[in-house]
Amino acid sequence: MYIINRIQAGDILVTQDFGLAALALGKKAFAMSVRGQQYTERTIGFLLERRHEQAKLRRGGKHSKGPKAFTEEDRQAFLHSLTKLLLRLQENPLE
């Protein structure tokens, strides 16, 4: 809640937490994952639903492997996505 209470429209949030990303999007901030996926109003609903379904499976006793290891390709994808977003905001700050 600390982050959401301080985030403002136009800020960039990097998170793996879909709930936090959804709240940030609601405040007109930009949200992206550490792997470079930009969360949008179009995609966040699906991600939240998938998170809910996975939680139900875990409560039912199903175990998952967890996220894959972070790779250099992931790092490059993040840097590319962040650079692209920053350039877009520099050209059109209100988008």
N, C-alpha and C positions, 0 to 999 in steps of 0.2 A: 504494500500500500504506500510505502514511502516513495517509490518511483512514480506511481500513478498520481499521487498528490502533488508532485512537482513537475511532471512532464507537461509540455505545452505544444500547441499546434506547430507543426514544422520541425519538431525535434526528431532525432533518429534514435530508436531503441534497438539494441541487439540483444536478443533473448531466445531461449529455447522453450520458454513457457508460453503456450498458446493462449492461456487465459490472460496473462499480462499483455501479450500482443493485442488481443481483442480489445482490452480496455484502452490501450494506447491508441489504437485505430479510432476508437470512439471519441478520443480527444483530438483527432486530426493530426496525430503524430505518424511518423513512418516507423514500421517495425520490420525487422529482418532477422533471420537465423544466423548462427555463427558459420553456417555452411553457404550463406549467400542467398537463401530463399527469401524473397520479399513477401511478407504477409500482406494481404489486401482484404478489403471488405468481401470480395468475391470468393476468396479461398479460406478465410478464417473459420467460417461455419463448418465446412467439411473437416478441417483439422480438429476443431473442438469436438465434433461428433465422433471422429476416429479415436480421439483421446478417451472419451467417455466409454466407447465400446471396449477399448483395450483395458481400461480400469475394471469394467465388469468381468472380463475374462480373467484378470488377475485375482479378483475377489473370489471367482469360481475355482481357483486352484491352478489355472494355466500359467506357466512361467514362460517369460520371453527372454531373449538374449540381451536385450538392451540395445542402445545405439551402437552403430559400427564405429570403429576407431577413427579419429580425426586424422585426415591425411594431408599431404602437401597440396593435392588437387582441391581438397575442401578449402584450404587456406587461400588458394589462388581464386577459386570461385567466389569466396567472400570478398576478397579485395576487388575483384572485377565488378561485382554487384554494388559494392559500396561506392566505388569510383563512379560508376554509371549513375547511381542515385545522386551523388553530390554534384556531378556535372549537370544533370537535369534540373536540380534545384537551383544551381547557379544561374542557369539560363531562364528558368521560369519559377521564381521563388514561391508563387502562390499555388502551385500544382501539388 
